[in-house]
Amino acid sequence: MAARASRAGAWLGTILALLAGSLFGAEDTRGSQQPRVTIQPRSRGAAEDAGPRGANIRVDTELVLIPVTVTDPLNRFVTGLEKEHFRIFEDKVEQTITHFASEDAPLSVGFVFDVSGSMGAKLRKSREAVAQFLKTSNPEDEFFLVQFSDRPELVIPFTHEGEEIQNRLTFTQSKGRTALLDAVYLALHEMKRARNPRKALLLVSDGGDNSSRYTQSEIKKLVREADVQIYAIGIFEPIYSRGRTAEELAGPTLLSEIAEHTGGRHYPVENVNELPDIAAKIGIELRNQYILGYSPTNRQKDGKYRRVQVKLVQPKGLPPLRAFWRLGYYAPVE
């Protein structure tokens, strides 16, 4: 516990030092085995600005930080971009980017795992998906596990031991209905205990909700307020399959809306054999994000929702690139 507190204190100290003006290079230095495209950045002087490493969207009276993923037409991650390749807008008003970073940083991750009756034949590959995601983690990451069927349950609170998650999933059995929305609520509540600035949920489910107390509108509002990126893997029968319920038909849209508002993504899957590779890809994506920081020109502390848009300045010699980011945030309240 003392070592963990020391690490958390050191990380907090790093953030505070960076916000006070300490600078670091933003070049990505990880291995080349990951599916990505790297642009060699120009050398930069000591006075170039940079920002806190890997923080998720954070809002205080002075600074908003937005994580951004950039991909090429082959859906490979593009690293090595510079600050001048990005423009950011809040409620259609362009903002000045004052903080920029592209380094990996510790993550707090919640696994939200469907164990309803319809998941029976899909559990093995779903477990493998979680294992592949964990292989992309670093030693400072922390994890928790929420399982859900008729109701959600926090079965493992935050831990640094990914093996605890895998071992618990080994004995998982499927039964009951699908309280997906309640599970997201419980996971976001647990995420308030996170020690790392960057936070993400990995949601694995095979259908829409049919057993929750919370409504879609309530959960959609909650995820817009939360400082958490949500990635969803939806395991769906082909659209032409017989016997799909209304909830199952609504599942893809529900997961897409929940994920995309947070700057995450929804990956629909028909072939369960694809699950491990997709989960690993999500893990790699979280390690290949840019962080854009700005001080909003709108200083009002009115608690209103501010819409954020990121535009890419196309680098010469590259095919068209695509950016993914959190769509907005709620302003602080006086």
C-alpha positions as CSV (number, residue, x, y, z in Angstrom):
1,M,0.0,0.0,0.0
2,A,2.9,2.3,0.8
3,A,4.4,1.7,-2.6
4,R,1.1,2.3,-4.3
5,A,0.6,5.6,-2.5
6,S,4.1,6.6,-3.4
7,R,3.5,5.9,-7.0
8,A,0.2,7.9,-6.9
9,G,1.9,10.8,-5.1
10,A,4.7,10.8,-7.6
11,W,2.3,10.8,-10.5
12,L,0.2,13.7,-9.0
13,G,3.4,15.6,-8.4
14,T,4.4,15.2,-12.1
15,I,1.0,16.6,-13.2
16,L,1.3,19.6,-10.9
17,A,4.8,20.3,-12.1
18,L,3.8,20.1,-15.7
19,L,0.9,22.4,-15.2
20,A,3.2,24.8,-13.5
21,G,5.3,25.0,-16.7
22,S,7.7,22.0,-16.7
23,L,8.2,20.7,-20.2
24,F,8.8,17.4,-21.9
25,G,9.0,16.0,-25.4
26,A,6.0,14.4,-26.9
27,E,7.7,11.9,-29.2
28,D,6.3,8.3,-28.9
29,T,9.2,5.9,-28.1
30,R,7.4,2.5,-27.8
31,G,8.1,-0.5,-29.9
32,S,7.3,-0.6,-33.6
33,Q,5.3,-3.9,-33.4
34,Q,2.1,-2.1,-32.9
35,P,-0.2,-1.4,-35.9
36,R,0.5,2.3,-36.4
37,V,2.0,4.9,-38.7
38,T,4.6,7.2,-37.3
39,I,5.5,10.6,-38.6
40,Q,9.0,11.7,-37.6
41,P,8.5,14.9,-35.6
42,R,10.7,17.9,-36.0
43,S,13.2,18.6,-33.3
44,R,11.8,21.2,-30.9
45,G,13.5,23.7,-28.6
46,A,13.3,23.7,-24.9
47,A,10.7,26.3,-24.9
48,E,8.1,24.2,-26.8
49,D,5.0,23.7,-24.7
50,A,3.7,20.4,-23.6
51,G,1.1,19.1,-21.2
52,P,0.3,16.5,-18.5
53,R,1.0,13.0,-19.8
54,G,-2.1,11.2,-21.0
55,A,-4.7,12.9,-18.9
56,N,-8.3,12.2,-19.9
57,I,-10.7,15.2,-20.4
58,R,-10.3,17.3,-17.3
59,V,-12.0,20.6,-16.5
60,D,-11.0,23.2,-14.0
61,T,-11.2,27.0,-14.1
62,E,-8.3,27.3,-16.4
63,L,-7.7,24.1,-18.5
64,V,-9.5,21.5,-20.6
65,L,-7.6,18.4,-21.7
66,I,-9.0,16.3,-24.6
67,P,-7.6,12.9,-25.6
68,V,-7.6,12.4,-29.4
69,T,-7.0,9.2,-31.5
70,V,-5.8,9.6,-35.1
71,T,-6.1,6.9,-37.7
72,D,-5.3,6.5,-41.4
73,P,-7.6,4.9,-44.1
74,L,-6.4,1.4,-43.1
75,N,-7.4,2.2,-39.4
76,R,-3.8,2.2,-38.3
77,F,-2.9,4.6,-35.5
78,V,-0.9,7.7,-36.6
79,T,1.7,8.9,-34.1
80,G,4.3,11.6,-34.4
81,L,2.0,14.5,-35.3
82,E,2.8,17.9,-33.9
83,K,0.6,20.5,-32.2
84,E,0.2,22.5,-35.5
85,H,-1.6,19.5,-37.1
86,F,-4.5,20.1,-34.7
87,R,-7.2,22.7,-34.4
88,I,-9.7,22.6,-31.6
89,F,-13.1,24.4,-31.2
90,E,-15.5,24.9,-28.3
91,D,-19.1,25.7,-29.3
92,K,-17.7,26.6,-32.8
93,V,-15.2,29.1,-31.4
94,E,-11.5,28.2,-32.1
95,Q,-9.4,27.8,-29.0
96,T,-5.6,28.2,-28.6
97,I,-3.9,24.8,-27.9
98,T,-1.6,25.5,-24.9
99,H,-0.7,22.0,-23.9
100,F,0.2,19.1,-26.2
101,A,1.5,15.6,-25.4
102,S,1.5,12.1,-27.0
103,E,3.1,9.9,-24.3
104,D,1.7,6.8,-22.7
105,A,0.5,7.2,-19.1
106,P,-1.0,4.9,-16.5
107,L,-4.6,3.9,-17.0
108,S,-7.5,3.1,-14.6
109,V,-9.6,0.5,-16.5
110,G,-13.0,-1.0,-15.6
111,F,-14.1,-4.2,-17.3
112,V,-17.9,-4.4,-17.7
113,F,-18.6,-8.0,-18.6
114,D,-21.9,-9.5,-19.7
115,V,-22.7,-12.9,-18.1
116,S,-26.4,-13.0,-19.1
117,G,-27.9,-16.3,-20.4
118,S,-27.3,-15.5,-24.1
119,M,-23.6,-15.2,-23.6
120,G,-23.0,-18.9,-22.9
121,A,-21.2,-19.9,-26.1
122,K,-19.5,-16.5,-26.3
123,L,-17.9,-16.5,-22.9
124,R,-14.6,-18.3,-23.8
125,K,-13.6,-15.8,-26.5
126,S,-14.9,-12.9,-24.4
127,R,-12.5,-14.1,-21.6
128,E,-9.7,-14.3,-24.1
129,A,-10.5,-10.7,-25.2
130,V,-10.0,-9.4,-21.7
131,A,-6.7,-11.3,-21.5
132,Q,-5.4,-9.8,-24.7
133,F,-6.4,-6.3,-23.5
134,L,-4.4,-6.9,-20.3
135,K,-1.3,-7.8,-22.3
136,T,-1.2,-4.2,-23.6
137,S,-1.2,-2.7,-20.0
138,N,1.7,-1.2,-18.1
139,P,2.8,-1.9,-14.5
140,E,1.1,1.3,-13.2
141,D,-2.3,0.5,-14.6
142,E,-5.2,-0.5,-12.2
143,F,-8.3,-2.5,-13.0
144,F,-11.7,-3.5,-11.7
145,L,-14.4,-6.0,-12.8
146,V,-18.1,-5.5,-13.0
147,Q,-20.2,-8.5,-14.2
148,F,-23.8,-8.2,-15.0
149,S,-26.9,-10.3,-15.8
150,D,-30.2,-9.6,-14.0
151,R,-28.2,-7.0,-12.0
152,P,-24.6,-5.7,-12.0
153,E,-22.1,-6.7,-9.4
154,L,-18.7,-5.3,-8.6
155,V,-16.8,-8.6,-8.2
156,I,-13.2,-7.2,-8.1
157,P,-12.5,-3.7,-6.9
158,F,-9.5,-1.8,-8.1
159,T,-6.3,-3.9,-8.3
160,H,-3.0,-3.7,-10.0
161,E,-3.0,-7.5,-10.6
162,G,-4.6,-8.3,-14.0
163,E,-4.4,-12.0,-13.1
164,E,-7.1,-11.4,-10.5
165,I,-9.4,-10.3,-13.3
166,Q,-8.6,-13.3,-15.5
167,N,-8.9,-15.8,-12.7
168,R,-12.3,-14.6,-11.7
169,L,-13.6,-14.7,-15.3
170,T,-12.4,-18.3,-15.6
171,F,-15.2,-19.4,-13.3
172,T,-17.9,-17.2,-14.8
173,Q,-21.2,-18.8,-15.8
174,S,-23.9,-17.3,-17.9
175,K,-27.5,-16.9,-16.7
176,G,-30.3,-14.4,-16.5
177,R,-31.3,-11.2,-18.3
178,T,-29.2,-8.1,-19.3
179,A,-28.9,-5.1,-17.0
180,L,-26.4,-3.3,-19.2
181,L,-27.3,0.3,-18.2
182,D,-27.2,-0.5,-14.5
183,A,-23.8,-2.0,-15.1
184,V,-22.5,1.1,-16.7
185,Y,-23.8,3.2,-13.8
186,L,-22.1,0.9,-11.3
187,A,-18.8,1.0,-13.2
188,L,-18.8,4.8,-13.4
189,H,-19.5,5.0,-9.7
190,E,-16.5,2.7,-9.0
191,M,-14.3,4.8,-11.3
192,K,-14.6,7.7,-8.9
193,R,-12.1,5.7,-6.8
194,A,-9.5,5.7,-9.6
195,R,-6.0,6.9,-8.8
196,N,-4.9,7.6,-12.4
197,P,-5.9,10.7,-14.4
198,R,-6.7,8.6,-17.5
199,K,-9.8,6.4,-17.2
200,A,-11.5,3.9,-19.5
201,L,-14.2,1.3,-19.5
202,L,-14.2,-1.8,-21.7
203,L,-17.7,-3.1,-22.1
204,V,-18.3,-6.6,-23.6
205,S,-21.9,-7.5,-24.2
206,D,-24.1,-9.4,-26.8
207,G,-27.3,-7.4,-26.7
208,G,-29.3,-4.5,-25.6
209,D,-30.7,-3.9,-22.2
210,N,-33.8,-5.7,-20.8
211,S,-33.4,-5.6,-17.0
212,S,-32.1,-2.2,-15.8
213,R,-33.7,0.3,-13.4
214,Y,-31.8,3.3,-15.1
215,T,-33.1,4.6,-18.4
216,Q,-31.1,5.2,-21.6
217,S,-31.5,9.0,-21.2
218,E,-30.2,8.9,-17.6
219,I,-27.1,6.9,-18.6
220,K,-26.4,8.9,-21.7
221,K,-26.4,12.1,-19.5
222,L,-24.2,10.4,-17.0
223,V,-21.5,9.3,-19.5
224,R,-21.4,12.8,-20.9
225,E,-20.6,14.1,-17.4
226,A,-18.1,11.5,-16.6
227,D,-14.3,11.8,-17.1
228,V,-14.2,8.3,-18.6
229,Q,-13.7,7.0,-22.1
230,I,-15.9,4.0,-22.9
231,Y,-15.0,1.3,-25.5
232,A,-17.7,-1.2,-26.3
233,I,-17.5,-4.6,-28.0
234,G,-20.9,-5.6,-29.1
235,I,-21.3,-9.3,-30.1
236,F,-24.4,-9.4,-32.3
237,E,-26.1,-12.0,-34.4
238,P,-26.3,-11.0,-38.2
239,I,-29.0,-8.5,-38.9
240,Y,-30.9,-11.0,-41.0
241,S,-31.0,-13.6,-38.2
242,R,-34.4,-14.7,-37.0
243,G,-35.6,-14.4,-33.5
244,R,-33.7,-11.2,-32.5
245,T,-35.6,-9.3,-29.8
246,A,-36.3,-5.6,-29.9
247,E,-33.6,-5.1,-27.3
248,E,-31.0,-7.0,-29.4
249,L,-31.9,-5.0,-32.4
250,A,-31.4,-1.7,-30.5
251,G,-28.1,-2.9,-29.0
252,P,-25.7,-1.6,-31.6
253,T,-27.2,1.9,-31.6
254,L,-27.2,2.0,-27.8
255,L,-23.5,1.0,-27.5
256,S,-22.5,3.4,-30.2
257,E,-24.2,6.3,-28.5
258,I,-22.7,5.5,-25.1
259,A,-19.2,5.1,-26.4
260,E,-18.9,7.9,-28.9
261,H,-20.0,10.6,-26.5
262,T,-17.0,9.8,-24.4
263,G,-14.4,9.8,-27.1
264,G,-14.3,6.0,-27.1
265,R,-15.6,3.7,-29.8
266,H,-18.0,0.8,-30.4
267,Y,-16.7,-2.3,-32.2
268,P,-19.6,-4.5,-33.4
269,V,-18.6,-8.2,-33.9
270,E,-20.5,-11.1,-35.6
271,N,-17.6,-13.6,-35.4
272,V,-16.5,-14.3,-31.8
273,N,-13.1,-15.3,-33.0
274,E,-12.4,-11.7,-33.7
275,L,-12.9,-10.7,-30.0
276,P,-9.3,-11.1,-28.8
277,D,-7.8,-9.1,-31.6
278,I,-10.3,-6.2,-31.2
279,A,-9.7,-6.0,-27.5
280,A,-5.9,-5.8,-28.1
281,K,-6.5,-3.1,-30.6
282,I,-8.5,-1.1,-28.1
283,G,-5.7,-1.4,-25.6
284,I,-3.2,-0.2,-28.2
285,E,-5.4,2.7,-29.1
286,L,-5.4,3.9,-25.5
287,R,-1.6,3.9,-25.7
288,N,-1.5,6.0,-28.8
289,Q,-3.5,9.1,-28.0
290,Y,-2.7,12.8,-28.3
291,I,-3.7,15.1,-25.5
292,L,-4.8,18.6,-26.5
293,G,-5.1,21.2,-23.7
294,Y,-6.6,24.7,-23.9
295,S,-8.0,27.4,-21.6
296,P,-11.6,28.1,-22.7
297,T,-12.3,31.6,-24.0
298,N,-15.8,31.2,-22.4
299,R,-15.0,31.8,-18.7
300,Q,-18.6,31.4,-17.5
301,K,-19.0,28.9,-14.7
302,D,-22.6,28.1,-15.7
303,G,-22.5,24.3,-15.7
304,K,-23.7,24.1,-19.3
305,Y,-22.6,21.5,-21.8
306,R,-19.8,22.7,-24.1
307,R,-19.4,21.0,-27.5
308,V,-15.9,20.2,-28.6
309,Q,-14.7,19.7,-32.2
310,V,-11.2,18.7,-33.3
311,K,-10.0,19.3,-36.9
312,L,-6.8,17.9,-38.4
313,V,-4.5,19.9,-40.5
314,Q,-3.6,17.3,-43.1
315,P,0.2,16.6,-43.2
316,K,1.7,16.6,-46.6
317,G,2.4,13.3,-48.2
318,L,-0.1,11.3,-46.1
319,P,-3.6,9.9,-47.0
320,P,-6.6,11.5,-45.4
321,L,-6.5,11.0,-41.6
322,R,-9.4,10.7,-39.2
323,A,-9.7,11.9,-35.6
324,F,-11.8,10.6,-32.7
325,W,-12.3,12.7,-29.5
326,R,-14.7,13.4,-26.7
327,L,-17.6,15.4,-28.0
328,G,-17.9,17.8,-25.1
329,Y,-17.9,18.5,-21.4
330,Y,-19.9,20.3,-18.7
331,A,-18.5,23.6,-17.6
332,P,-17.8,24.0,-13.9
333,V,-20.4,25.7,-11.7
334,E,-19.7,28.8,-9.6
